[in-house]
Amino acid sequence: MSNYDAIGLMKNINDNLGPFRKSQSDTMQGFAQMAKAAMAEGTVSMKHKELIALAIGVSQHCGGCIAFHVKALHRLGCTRAELEEAMAVCVYMGGGPNLMTVAEALAAWDAIDAPKAA
């Protein structure tokens, strides 16, 4: 069990971006529409798109991206084994620096999975 606070991180990001969403509503609506279109079910499944997004978050060392995409993967029924295989590709492509960030992804998985296991 990890003490990684993925849920707190996501709440903090959402809380901090609240005023920005209001002051920059056109930009944020455009970003939301782009995300909706890019992540829609298509030839590539939503789950696979989320695994791709997570891999990019890992390679960019973005903790918030990791938390939000791990949460989405849980919602889409991704298994820990699927997550770990995708993370192995991240380590292969990005080496040691990605390995360090993969640890965050695994901790986020455990943190988000913990309430389900209780």
C-alpha distances in whole Angstrom, upper triangle without the diagonal:
4,7,9,11,13,14,16,17,19,20,22,23,25,26,28,29,31,34,34,34,37,39,38,38,40,38,35,37,38,34,33,36,35,31,32,35,33,30,32,32,35,36,32,30,28,24,26,27,24,22,25,24,21,22,25,22,20,24,25,22,22,18,20,21,18,16,19,20,16,17,20,19,17,20,22,20,19,17,14,17,19,17,16,20,21,19,21,24,23,22,26,27,26,25,23,23,21,19,18,17,16,13,13,13,10,8,10,10,6,7,11,10,8,11,13,11,12
4,5,8,10,12,13,14,16,18,19,20,22,24,25,26,28,31,31,31,34,36,36,36,38,36,33,34,35,32,31,34,33,29,31,34,31,29,31,32,34,35,32,29,27,24,25,26,22,21,24,23,19,21,23,20,18,21,22,19,18,15,17,18,15,14,17,18,15,15,19,18,17,20,22,21,19,18,15,18,19,17,16,20,20,18,20,23,21,21,24,26,24,23,21,20,19,17,15,15,14,10,10,11,9,6,8,9,6,6,10,10,9,12,14,13,14
4,6,9,11,11,12,15,16,16,18,20,21,22,24,26,29,29,30,32,34,34,34,37,34,31,34,35,31,30,34,33,30,31,34,32,30,32,33,36,37,33,31,28,26,27,27,24,23,25,24,20,22,24,20,19,22,22,19,18,14,16,18,15,14,17,19,16,16,20,20,18,21,24,23,22,21,18,21,22,19,19,23,23,20,23,25,23,23,26,27,25,25,22,21,20,19,16,15,15,12,11,13,12,8,9,11,9,7,11,12,10,13,16,15,15
4,6,9,9,9,12,14,14,15,17,19,19,21,23,26,26,26,30,31,31,31,33,31,28,30,31,28,27,30,29,26,28,31,29,26,29,30,33,34,30,28,26,23,24,24,21,20,22,20,17,19,20,17,15,19,19,15,14,11,12,14,12,10,14,15,13,14,17,17,16,19,21,21,20,19,17,20,21,17,17,21,20,18,20,23,20,20,24,25,23,22,20,19,17,16,14,13,13,10,8,10,9,6,6,9,8,6,9,12,11,13,16,16,17
4,5,5,6,9,10,10,12,14,15,16,18,20,23,23,24,26,28,28,28,31,29,25,28,29,26,25,28,28,24,26,29,28,25,28,29,32,34,30,28,25,23,25,24,20,20,22,20,17,20,20,17,17,20,19,16,14,11,11,14,12,9,12,14,13,12,16,17,16,18,21,21,20,20,18,22,22,19,20,23,22,20,23,25,22,23,27,27,25,25,23,21,20,19,17,15,15,13,10,11,12,9,7,10,10,7,9,12,11,12,15,16,16
4,5,5,6,9,10,11,12,14,15,16,18,22,21,21,24,26,26,26,28,26,23,25,26,22,21,25,24,21,22,25,24,21,24,26,28,30,27,24,21,19,21,20,17,17,19,17,14,17,17,14,14,18,17,14,12,9,8,10,9,5,8,11,9,9,12,14,13,15,17,18,17,18,16,20,19,16,18,21,19,17,21,22,20,21,25,25,23,24,22,20,18,18,16,14,14,13,9,9,11,8,5,8,9,6,7,10,11,12,14,16,17
4,5,5,6,9,10,11,12,14,15,17,20,20,20,23,25,25,25,27,25,22,24,25,22,21,24,24,21,22,25,24,22,24,26,29,31,28,25,22,20,22,22,18,19,21,18,16,19,20,17,17,21,20,18,15,12,10,12,11,8,9,12,11,9,12,14,13,14,17,18,18,19,18,22,21,18,20,23,22,20,24,25,23,25,28,28,26,27,26,24,22,22,20,17,17,16,13,13,14,11,8,10,11,7,7,11,11,11,13,15,16
4,5,5,6,9,10,10,12,14,15,18,19,19,22,24,24,24,27,25,22,24,26,23,22,25,26,23,24,27,26,24,27,29,32,34,31,28,25,23,25,24,21,22,23,21,18,21,22,18,19,22,21,18,15,12,10,13,13,10,11,15,14,12,16,18,17,18,21,22,22,22,21,25,25,21,23,26,25,23,26,28,25,26,30,29,27,28,27,24,23,23,21,18,19,18,14,15,16,13,11,14,14,10,10,14,14,13,16,18,18
4,5,5,6,9,10,11,12,14,17,17,18,20,22,22,22,25,23,20,22,24,20,20,23,23,20,22,25,24,22,25,27,30,32,29,27,23,22,24,22,19,20,21,18,16,19,18,15,16,19,17,14,12,8,7,10,10,8,9,13,12,12,15,17,17,18,21,22,21,22,21,24,24,20,22,25,23,21,24,25,22,24,27,27,24,26,24,21,20,21,18,15,17,16,12,13,15,12,10,13,14,11,11,15,15,16,18,20,21
4,5,5,6,9,10,11,12,16,16,15,18,20,20,20,22,20,17,19,21,18,16,20,20,17,19,22,21,19,22,24,27,29,26,24,21,20,22,20,16,18,19,16,15,18,18,14,16,19,17,15,12,9,7,9,10,7,7,11,11,10,12,15,15,15,18,20,19,21,20,24,23,19,22,24,22,21,24,25,22,24,28,27,25,27,26,23,21,22,20,17,18,17,14,13,16,14,11,13,15,12,11,15,16,15,17,20,21
4,5,5,6,8,10,11,14,15,15,17,19,20,19,22,21,17,20,22,19,18,21,22,19,21,24,24,22,24,26,30,32,29,27,23,23,25,23,20,22,23,20,18,22,21,18,20,23,21,19,15,13,10,13,14,10,10,14,14,12,15,18,17,17,20,22,22,24,23,27,26,23,25,28,26,24,28,29,26,28,31,31,29,30,29,26,25,25,23,20,21,21,17,17,19,17,14,16,17,14,13,17,17,16,18,21,21
4,5,5,6,8,10,13,13,14,16,18,19,19,22,20,17,20,22,19,19,23,23,20,22,26,25,24,26,29,32,34,31,29,26,25,27,25,22,23,24,21,19,22,21,18,19,22,20,18,14,12,10,13,14,12,12,16,16,15,17,20,20,20,23,25,25,26,25,29,28,25,26,29,27,25,29,29,26,28,31,30,28,30,28,25,24,25,23,20,21,21,17,18,20,18,15,18,19,16,15,19,19,19,21,24,24
4,5,5,6,9,11,11,12,15,16,16,17,19,17,14,17,19,16,15,19,19,17,19,22,22,21,23,26,29,31,28,27,23,23,24,22,19,21,21,18,17,20,19,15,17,20,17,16,12,10,7,10,12,10,10,14,15,14,16,19,19,20,22,24,24,26,25,28,27,23,25,28,25,24,27,28,25,26,30,28,26,28,27,24,22,24,22,19,20,20,17,17,20,18,15,18,20,17,16,20,21,20,23,25,25
4,6,5,6,10,10,9,12,14,14,14,17,16,13,15,17,15,14,17,18,16,18,21,21,20,22,25,28,31,28,26,23,23,25,22,19,22,22,19,18,22,20,17,20,22,20,19,15,14,10,12,14,12,11,14,16,14,15,19,19,19,21,24,24,26,26,29,27,24,27,29,27,26,29,29,27,29,32,31,29,31,30,27,25,27,25,22,23,23,19,19,22,20,17,19,21,18,17,20,21,20,22,25,25
4,6,5,8,10,10,12,14,15,15,19,18,15,17,20,18,17,20,22,20,21,25,25,23,26,29,32,34,32,30,26,26,28,26,23,25,26,22,22,25,24,20,23,25,23,21,18,16,13,15,17,15,14,18,19,17,19,22,22,22,25,27,27,29,29,32,31,28,30,33,30,29,33,33,30,32,35,34,32,33,32,29,28,29,27,24,25,25,21,22,24,22,19,22,23,20,19,22,23,22,24,27,27
4,6,7,8,9,11,13,13,15,18,16,14,17,19,17,17,21,21,20,22,25,25,24,27,30,32,35,32,31,27,28,29,26,24,26,26,22,22,25,23,20,22,24,21,20,16,15,12,15,17,16,15,19,20,19,20,24,24,24,26,29,29,31,30,33,32,28,31,33,30,29,32,32,29,31,34,33,30,32,31,28,27,28,26,23,25,25,21,22,25,23,20,23,24,21,21,25,25,24,27,29,29
4,6,5,6,9,10,10,11,14,13,10,13,15,13,13,17,18,17,19,22,22,21,24,27,30,32,30,29,25,26,27,24,22,24,24,20,21,23,21,19,21,23,20,19,16,15,12,14,17,16,14,17,20,18,19,22,23,23,25,28,28,30,30,33,31,28,30,32,29,28,32,31,28,31,34,32,30,32,31,28,27,29,27,23,25,26,22,22,25,24,21,23,25,22,21,25,26,25,27,30,30
4,5,5,7,9,10,10,14,13,11,13,16,14,14,17,19,18,19,22,23,23,25,28,31,34,31,30,26,27,29,26,24,26,27,23,23,26,24,22,25,26,24,23,19,19,15,17,20,18,16,19,22,20,20,24,24,23,26,29,29,32,32,35,33,30,33,35,32,31,35,34,32,34,37,35,33,35,35,31,30,32,30,27,28,29,25,25,28,26,23,25,27,24,23,26,27,26,28,31,31
4,5,5,6,8,10,13,13,11,14,16,16,16,19,21,20,22,24,25,25,27,31,33,36,34,33,29,30,32,29,27,29,29,25,26,29,27,24,27,28,25,25,21,21,18,20,23,21,19,23,25,23,24,27,28,27,29,32,33,35,35,38,36,33,36,38,35,34,37,37,34,36,39,37,35,37,37,33,32,34,32,29,31,31,28,28,31,29,26,29,30,27,26,30,31,29,31,34,34
4,5,5,6,8,11,10,8,12,14,13,14,17,18,18,20,22,23,23,25,29,31,34,32,31,28,29,30,27,25,28,27,23,24,26,24,22,25,26,23,23,19,20,16,18,21,20,18,21,24,23,23,26,28,27,29,32,32,34,34,37,35,32,34,36,33,32,36,35,32,34,37,34,33,35,35,31,30,32,31,27,29,30,27,27,30,29,25,28,30,27,26,30,31,30,32,35,35
4,6,5,5,9,8,6,8,11,11,11,14,15,15,17,19,20,20,22,26,28,31,30,29,25,27,28,25,23,26,26,22,23,26,24,21,25,26,23,23,20,20,17,17,21,20,17,20,23,21,21,24,26,24,26,29,30,33,33,36,33,31,34,35,32,31,35,34,31,34,37,34,33,36,35,32,31,33,31,28,29,30,27,26,29,28,25,27,30,27,25,29,30,29,30,34,34
4,6,5,9,10,9,10,13,13,13,16,18,18,19,22,23,24,25,29,31,34,33,32,28,30,31,28,27,30,29,26,27,30,27,25,29,30,27,27,24,24,20,21,24,23,21,23,26,24,24,28,29,27,29,32,33,36,36,39,37,34,37,39,35,35,39,38,35,38,40,38,37,39,39,36,34,37,35,31,33,34,30,30,33,32,28,31,33,30,28,32,33,31,33,36,37
4,6,9,9,9,11,14,14,15,17,19,20,21,23,24,25,27,31,33,36,34,34,30,32,33,30,28,31,30,27,28,31,28,26,29,30,27,27,24,24,21,22,26,25,23,25,28,27,27,30,31,30,32,35,35,38,38,41,39,36,39,40,37,36,40,39,36,39,41,38,37,39,39,36,35,37,35,32,34,35,31,31,35,33,30,33,35,32,31,34,35,34,36,39,39
4,6,6,6,9,10,11,12,14,16,17,18,20,21,22,24,28,30,33,31,31,28,30,30,27,26,29,27,24,26,28,25,24,27,28,24,25,22,23,20,20,24,24,21,23,27,25,25,28,30,29,30,33,33,36,37,39,37,34,37,38,34,34,38,36,33,36,38,36,34,37,37,34,32,35,34,30,32,34,30,30,33,32,29,31,34,31,30,33,35,34,35,39,39
4,5,5,6,8,10,10,12,14,15,16,18,20,21,22,26,28,31,30,29,26,28,29,26,25,28,27,24,26,28,26,24,28,29,26,27,23,24,21,21,24,23,21,23,26,24,23,27,29,27,28,32,32,35,36,38,36,33,36,37,34,34,38,36,34,37,39,36,35,38,39,35,34,36,35,31,33,34,31,30,33,33,29,31,34,31,29,33,34,33,34,38,38
4,5,5,6,9,10,11,12,14,15,16,18,20,21,25,26,29,28,28,25,28,29,25,25,28,27,23,26,28,25,24,28,29,26,27,24,25,22,22,25,25,22,24,27,26,24,28,30,28,29,32,33,36,37,39,36,34,37,38,34,34,38,36,34,37,39,36,35,38,39,35,34,37,36,32,34,35,32,31,34,34,31,32,35,33,31,34,36,35,36,39,40
4,5,5,6,9,10,11,12,14,15,16,18,20,24,25,28,27,27,24,26,26,23,22,25,24,20,23,25,22,21,25,25,22,24,21,22,19,19,22,22,20,21,25,24,23,26,28,27,27,31,31,34,35,37,34,31,34,35,31,31,35,33,30,34,35,32,31,35,35,32,30,33,32,29,30,32,29,28,32,32,28,30,33,31,29,32,35,34,35,38,39
4,5,5,6,9,10,10,12,14,15,16,18,22,24,27,25,25,22,24,24,21,20,23,22,19,21,23,21,19,23,24,21,22,19,20,17,16,20,20,17,18,22,21,19,23,25,23,24,28,28,31,32,34,31,29,32,33,29,29,33,31,29,32,34,31,30,34,34,31,29,32,31,27,28,30,27,26,29,29,25,27,30,28,26,29,31,30,31,34,36
4,5,5,6,9,10,10,12,14,15,16,20,22,25,24,24,21,23,24,21,20,24,23,20,22,25,22,21,25,26,24,25,22,23,19,18,22,21,18,19,23,21,20,23,25,23,24,27,28,31,32,34,32,30,33,33,30,31,34,33,30,34,36,33,32,36,36,33,31,34,33,29,30,32,29,27,31,31,27,28,31,29,27,30,32,31,32,35,36
4,5,5,6,9,10,11,12,14,15,19,20,23,22,22,20,23,23,19,19,23,21,18,21,23,21,20,24,25,22,24,21,23,20,18,22,22,19,19,23,22,20,23,26,24,24,28,28,31,32,34,31,29,32,32,29,30,33,31,29,32,34,31,31,34,35,32,30,33,33,29,30,32,29,27,31,31,28,29,32,31,28,31,34,33,33,37,38
4,5,5,6,9,10,10,12,14,18,19,22,21,21,18,20,20,17,16,19,18,15,18,20,17,17,20,21,19,21,18,19,16,14,18,18,15,16,20,19,17,20,23,21,22,25,25,28,29,31,28,26,29,29,26,26,29,28,26,29,30,28,27,31,31,28,26,29,29,25,26,28,25,24,27,27,24,25,29,27,25,28,31,30,30,34,35
4,5,5,6,9,10,10,12,16,18,21,19,19,16,18,19,16,15,19,18,15,17,20,18,17,21,22,20,22,18,19,16,14,18,17,14,15,18,17,15,18,20,19,19,23,23,26,28,30,27,25,28,29,25,26,29,28,26,29,31,29,28,32,33,30,27,30,29,26,26,28,25,23,26,27,23,24,27,26,23,26,28,28,28,31,33
4,5,5,6,9,10,11,14,16,19,18,18,15,18,19,16,16,20,19,16,19,21,20,19,23,24,22,24,21,23,19,17,20,20,17,17,20,20,17,20,22,20,20,24,24,28,29,31,28,26,29,30,26,28,31,29,27,31,32,30,30,33,35,32,29,32,32,28,28,31,28,26,29,29,26,26,30,29,26,28,31,30,30,33,35
4,5,5,6,8,10,14,15,17,16,17,14,17,17,14,14,18,16,14,17,19,17,17,21,21,20,22,19,21,18,16,19,20,16,16,19,19,17,19,22,20,20,23,23,27,28,29,26,24,28,27,24,25,28,26,25,28,29,27,27,30,32,29,26,29,30,26,26,29,26,24,27,28,25,26,29,28,26,28,31,31,30,34,36
4,5,5,6,8,12,14,16,15,14,12,14,15,11,11,14,13,11,14,16,14,14,18,19,18,20,17,18,15,13,15,16,13,12,16,15,13,15,18,17,16,20,19,23,24,26,23,21,24,24,21,22,25,24,22,26,27,25,25,28,29,27,24,27,27,23,23,26,23,21,24,25,21,22,25,25,22,24,27,27,27,30,32
4,6,5,6,10,12,15,14,13,11,14,15,11,12,16,15,13,16,18,17,17,21,22,21,23,20,21,18,16,18,18,14,14,17,16,13,15,18,16,15,19,19,23,25,26,23,22,25,25,22,24,27,25,24,28,29,27,28,31,32,30,27,29,29,26,25,28,25,23,25,26,23,23,26,26,23,25,28,27,26,30,32
4,6,5,9,10,13,12,13,11,14,15,11,13,16,15,14,17,19,18,19,22,23,22,24,22,23,21,18,20,21,17,16,19,19,16,17,20,18,17,20,21,24,26,27,24,23,26,26,23,25,28,25,25,28,29,27,28,31,33,31,28,30,31,27,27,30,27,25,27,29,25,25,29,28,25,27,31,30,29,32,35
4,6,9,9,12,10,11,9,12,12,8,10,13,11,10,14,15,14,15,19,19,19,21,19,21,19,15,17,19,16,14,17,17,14,15,19,17,16,19,19,22,24,25,21,20,23,23,19,21,24,22,21,25,25,23,24,27,29,27,24,27,28,24,24,27,25,22,25,26,23,23,27,27,24,26,29,29,28,31,34
4,7,9,11,9,8,6,9,9,6,7,11,10,9,12,14,14,15,18,19,19,21,19,20,17,14,16,16,13,11,14,14,11,12,15,14,12,15,15,19,21,22,18,18,21,20,17,19,22,21,20,24,25,23,24,27,29,27,23,25,26,23,22,25,23,20,22,24,21,20,24,24,21,22,26,26,25,28,30
4,6,10,9,8,6,10,11,9,10,13,13,13,16,18,18,19,21,23,23,24,22,23,21,18,19,19,16,14,17,16,13,14,16,14,12,16,16,20,22,23,20,20,23,23,20,22,25,23,23,27,28,26,27,30,32,30,27,29,30,26,25,28,26,23,25,27,23,22,26,26,23,24,28,27,26,29,31
4,7,7,5,5,9,10,9,11,13,14,14,17,18,19,20,22,24,24,26,24,25,23,20,20,21,18,15,17,17,13,14,16,14,11,14,15,18,21,22,18,19,22,21,19,22,24,23,23,27,27,26,28,31,33,31,28,29,31,27,26,28,27,23,25,27,24,23,26,27,23,24,28,27,25,28,31
4,5,6,8,11,10,10,13,15,14,15,18,19,20,22,24,24,25,27,26,27,25,22,23,24,21,18,20,20,17,16,19,18,15,17,17,21,23,23,20,20,24,22,20,23,25,23,24,27,27,26,28,31,33,32,28,30,32,29,27,30,29,25,27,30,27,25,29,30,27,27,31,31,29,31,34
4,6,9,12,10,10,14,15,14,16,19,19,20,22,24,24,26,28,27,28,27,23,24,25,23,20,21,22,19,18,21,20,16,18,18,21,23,23,19,20,23,21,19,22,24,21,23,26,26,24,27,30,32,31,28,30,32,29,27,30,29,26,27,30,28,26,30,31,28,28,32,32,30,32,36
4,7,8,6,7,10,11,10,13,15,15,16,19,20,21,22,24,24,25,24,20,20,22,20,16,18,19,16,14,18,17,14,15,15,18,20,19,16,17,19,17,15,19,20,18,19,23,22,21,23,26,29,28,24,26,28,25,23,26,26,22,24,26,24,23,26,27,25,25,29,29,27,30,33
4,5,5,6,9,10,11,12,14,15,17,18,20,21,23,24,23,24,22,19,19,20,18,14,16,16,13,12,14,13,10,12,12,15,17,17,14,15,18,17,15,18,20,18,19,23,23,22,24,27,29,28,24,26,27,24,22,25,24,21,22,24,22,20,24,25,22,22,26,26,24,26,29
4,5,5,6,9,10,10,12,14,15,16,18,20,21,22,20,21,19,16,16,17,14,11,13,13,9,9,12,11,8,11,10,14,17,17,14,14,18,17,15,17,20,19,19,22,23,22,24,26,28,27,23,25,26,23,21,23,22,18,20,22,19,18,21,22,19,20,23,23,22,24,27
4,5,5,6,9,10,10,12,14,15,16,18,20,21,19,19,18,15,14,15,13,10,10,11,8,6,9,9,6,8,7,10,13,13,10,10,14,14,12,14,17,16,17,20,21,21,22,24,26,25,21,22,23,20,18,20,19,16,17,19,17,15,18,19,17,17,21,21,19,21,25
4,5,5,6,9,10,10,12,14,15,16,18,20,19,20,19,16,15,16,15,11,12,14,11,9,12,13,10,11,9,12,14,14,10,10,13,12,10,13,15,13,14,18,18,18,19,22,24,23,19,20,22,19,17,20,20,16,17,20,18,16,20,21,19,19,23,24,22,24,27
4,5,5,6,9,10,11,12,14,15,16,18,17,18,17,13,13,15,13,10,12,13,10,10,13,13,11,13,12,15,16,17,13,12,15,15,11,14,17,15,15,18,19,18,19,22,24,23,19,21,22,19,18,21,19,16,18,21,18,17,21,22,19,20,24,25,23,26,29
4,5,5,6,8,10,10,12,14,15,16,15,15,14,11,10,12,10,6,8,10,7,6,10,11,9,11,10,13,14,15,12,10,14,14,11,12,16,14,14,17,19,18,19,21,23,21,17,19,20,17,15,18,16,13,15,17,14,13,17,18,16,17,20,21,20,22,25
4,5,5,6,9,10,10,12,14,15,14,15,15,11,10,12,11,8,8,11,9,7,11,12,11,12,9,11,12,12,9,7,10,10,7,9,12,11,11,14,15,15,16,18,20,19,15,16,18,15,13,15,15,11,13,16,14,13,16,18,16,17,20,22,21,22,25
4,5,5,6,9,10,11,12,14,14,15,15,11,11,14,13,9,11,14,12,11,14,16,14,15,13,15,15,15,12,11,13,12,8,10,13,11,10,14,14,13,14,17,19,18,14,16,18,15,13,17,16,13,15,18,16,16,19,21,19,20,24,25,24,26,29
4,5,5,6,9,10,10,12,11,12,12,8,9,11,10,7,10,12,10,10,14,15,14,16,14,16,16,17,14,12,14,14,11,12,15,13,11,15,17,15,15,18,19,17,14,16,17,14,13,16,15,12,15,17,15,15,19,19,17,19,22,24,23,25,28
4,5,5,6,9,10,10,9,10,10,7,6,9,9,6,7,10,10,9,12,14,13,15,12,14,13,15,12,9,11,12,9,9,12,11,10,13,15,14,14,16,17,15,12,13,14,11,10,13,11,8,11,13,11,11,15,16,15,16,19,21,21,23,25
4,5,5,6,9,10,10,12,13,10,8,12,12,9,10,14,13,12,15,17,16,17,14,15,14,15,12,10,11,11,7,7,10,8,6,10,11,10,10,13,14,13,9,11,13,10,9,12,12,9,12,15,14,14,17,18,18,19,22,24,24,25,28
4,5,5,6,8,9,11,12,9,9,13,12,10,12,15,15,14,17,19,18,20,17,19,18,19,16,13,15,15,11,10,13,11,8,12,13,11,11,14,15,13,10,13,14,11,11,15,13,12,15,17,15,16,20,20,20,21,24,26,26,28,30
4,6,5,6,5,7,8,5,6,9,10,8,10,13,13,13,16,18,18,19,17,18,17,19,16,13,15,16,12,11,14,13,10,13,15,13,12,15,15,13,10,13,13,9,10,13,11,9,13,14,13,14,17,17,17,19,22,24,24,26,28
4,5,5,6,8,10,8,7,10,12,10,11,14,15,14,17,19,19,20,17,18,16,17,15,12,12,14,11,8,11,11,7,9,12,11,9,11,12,9,6,9,9,6,6,9,8,7,11,13,12,13,16,17,17,19,21,23,24,25,27
4,5,8,11,13,11,10,14,15,13,14,18,18,17,20,22,22,23,20,21,19,19,18,15,15,15,12,10,12,11,7,9,11,9,7,10,11,8,6,9,10,8,9,12,12,11,14,16,16,17,20,21,21,23,25,27,28,29,31
4,5,9,11,9,10,13,14,13,15,18,18,18,21,23,23,24,22,23,21,22,20,17,18,18,15,13,16,14,11,13,15,12,10,13,13,10,8,12,12,9,11,14,12,12,16,17,16,18,21,21,21,23,26,28,28,30,32
4,6,9,9,8,11,13,13,14,17,18,18,20,22,23,24,21,22,20,21,20,17,17,18,15,13,15,15,11,12,15,14,11,13,12,8,8,10,9,6,9,11,9,10,13,14,13,16,18,18,19,21,23,25,26,28,29
4,6,5,6,9,10,11,12,14,16,16,18,20,21,23,20,22,20,22,20,17,18,19,16,14,17,17,14,15,18,17,14,16,16,12,11,13,12,8,11,12,10,10,14,14,12,15,18,17,17,20,22,23,25,26,28
4,5,5,6,9,10,11,12,14,15,17,19,20,21,19,20,18,21,20,16,17,19,17,15,18,18,15,16,20,19,16,18,17,14,12,14,11,8,10,11,7,8,12,11,9,12,14,13,14,17,18,20,22,23,25
4,5,5,6,9,10,11,12,14,16,17,18,20,19,20,19,22,20,17,19,21,18,17,20,20,17,19,22,21,19,21,20,17,15,17,15,12,13,14,10,10,14,13,10,13,15,14,13,17,18,19,21,23,24
4,6,5,6,8,10,11,12,14,15,16,18,17,19,18,20,18,15,17,18,15,14,18,18,15,17,20,18,17,19,19,16,14,16,15,11,12,14,11,10,13,13,11,13,16,15,14,17,19,20,21,23,25
4,6,5,6,8,10,10,12,14,15,16,14,16,14,17,15,12,14,16,13,11,15,15,13,15,18,17,16,18,17,15,12,13,13,9,9,11,8,6,9,10,7,9,12,12,11,14,17,18,19,20,23
4,6,5,6,9,10,11,13,14,16,14,16,15,18,16,13,15,18,15,14,18,19,16,18,21,21,19,21,20,18,15,16,15,12,12,12,9,7,10,9,6,8,11,9,9,12,14,15,16,18,20
4,6,5,6,9,10,11,12,15,14,16,16,19,17,14,17,19,16,16,20,20,17,20,23,22,21,23,23,20,18,19,18,14,14,15,12,10,13,13,9,10,13,12,10,13,16,16,17,19,21
4,5,5,6,9,10,10,12,11,13,14,16,14,11,14,16,13,13,17,17,15,18,20,19,19,21,21,19,16,17,17,14,13,15,12,9,12,13,10,10,13,13,11,13,16,17,17,19,22
4,5,5,6,9,10,11,9,11,10,13,12,9,12,14,12,12,15,16,15,17,20,20,19,21,21,19,16,16,16,13,11,13,10,7,9,10,7,6,10,10,8,10,13,14,14,16,19
4,5,5,6,9,10,10,12,12,15,14,12,15,17,15,15,19,20,18,21,24,23,23,25,24,23,20,20,20,16,15,16,13,10,12,12,8,8,11,10,7,9,12,12,12,15,17
4,5,5,6,9,9,12,13,16,14,12,15,17,15,16,19,19,18,21,24,23,23,25,26,24,21,21,21,18,17,18,16,13,14,15,12,10,14,13,10,12,15,15,14,17,20
4,5,5,6,5,8,10,12,10,8,12,14,12,13,16,17,16,19,21,21,22,23,24,23,19,20,20,17,15,16,15,11,12,14,11,9,12,13,10,11,15,15,14,16,19
4,5,5,6,8,9,12,11,10,13,15,14,15,18,19,19,21,24,24,24,26,26,25,21,21,22,19,16,17,16,12,12,13,11,8,11,11,8,8,11,12,10,13,15
4,6,8,10,13,15,14,13,17,18,17,18,21,22,22,24,26,27,27,29,29,28,24,24,25,22,20,21,19,15,16,17,14,12,14,14,10,11,14,13,11,14,17
4,6,9,12,14,12,12,16,16,15,17,20,20,20,23,25,25,26,28,29,28,24,24,25,22,20,21,20,16,17,18,16,13,16,17,13,13,17,16,14,17,20
4,6,10,11,10,11,14,15,15,17,19,20,21,23,25,25,26,28,28,28,24,24,25,22,19,21,20,16,16,18,15,12,14,16,13,12,15,15,13,15,18
4,7,8,6,7,10,11,11,13,15,16,17,19,21,22,23,24,25,24,21,20,22,19,16,18,17,13,13,15,14,10,13,15,13,11,15,16,14,15,19
4,5,5,6,9,10,11,12,14,16,17,19,20,22,23,23,24,24,20,19,21,19,16,17,17,13,12,14,14,10,12,14,13,11,14,16,13,14,18
4,5,5,6,9,10,10,12,14,15,16,18,20,21,21,21,21,18,16,18,16,13,13,14,11,9,11,11,8,9,13,12,10,13,15,14,13,17
4,5,5,6,9,10,11,13,14,15,17,19,20,20,21,21,18,16,19,17,14,15,16,13,11,14,15,11,13,16,16,14,16,19,17,17,20
4,5,5,6,9,10,11,13,15,16,17,19,19,21,21,17,16,19,17,13,15,16,13,12,15,15,12,14,17,16,15,18,20,18,18,22
4,6,5,6,9,10,11,12,14,16,16,17,18,18,14,14,15,13,10,12,12,9,8,12,11,9,12,14,13,13,16,18,17,18,21
4,5,5,6,9,10,10,12,14,15,15,16,16,13,11,14,13,9,10,12,9,8,12,12,10,12,15,15,14,17,20,19,19,22
4,5,5,7,9,10,11,13,14,15,16,17,14,13,16,15,11,13,15,12,12,15,16,14,16,19,19,18,21,23,22,22,26
4,5,5,7,9,10,11,12,14,15,16,12,12,15,13,10,13,14,11,11,15,15,13,16,19,18,18,21,23,22,23,26
4,5,5,6,9,10,10,11,12,12,9,8,11,9,6,9,11,8,9,12,13,12,14,17,17,17,20,23,22,22,26
4,5,5,6,9,10,10,11,13,10,8,12,12,9,11,14,12,11,15,16,15,17,20,20,20,23,26,25,25,28
4,5,5,6,8,10,12,13,10,10,14,13,10,14,15,13,14,18,18,17,20,22,22,22,25,28,27,27,31
4,5,5,6,8,10,10,6,7,11,9,8,11,13,11,13,16,16,16,19,21,21,21,24,27,26,27,30
4,6,5,5,7,8,5,5,9,9,8,11,13,12,13,16,17,17,19,21,22,23,25,28,28,28,31
4,6,6,9,11,9,9,12,13,11,14,17,16,16,19,20,20,22,25,25,26,28,31,31,31,34
4,6,10,10,8,10,13,13,12,15,17,16,18,20,21,21,24,26,26,27,29,32,32,32,35
4,7,7,5,8,10,10,10,13,15,15,16,19,19,20,23,24,25,26,28,31,31,32,34
4,6,6,6,9,10,10,13,15,15,16,19,20,21,23,25,26,27,29,32,32,32,34
4,5,5,6,9,10,11,13,14,15,17,19,20,21,23,25,26,27,30,31,31,33
4,5,5,7,9,10,12,13,15,16,17,19,21,22,23,25,26,29,30,30,33
4,5,5,6,9,10,10,12,14,15,16,18,20,21,22,24,27,27,28,30
4,5,5,7,9,10,11,13,14,15,17,18,20,21,23,26,26,26,29
4,5,5,7,9,10,11,13,15,16,17,19,20,22,25,26,26,28
4,5,5,7,9,10,11,13,14,15,17,18,20,23,24,24,26
4,5,5,6,9,10,10,12,14,15,16,18,21,22,22,24
4,5,5,6,9,10,11,12,14,15,16,20,20,20,22
4,5,5,6,9,10,10,12,14,15,18,19,19,21
4,5,5,6,9,10,10,12,14,17,17,18,20
4,5,5,6,9,10,10,12,15,16,16,18
4,5,5,6,9,10,10,14,15,15,17
4,5,5,6,8,10,12,13,14,16
4,6,5,6,8,11,11,12,14
4,6,5,6,9,10,10,12
4,5,5,8,10,10,11
4,6,7,8,10,11
4,6,5,6,9
4,5,5,6
4,5,5
4,6
4
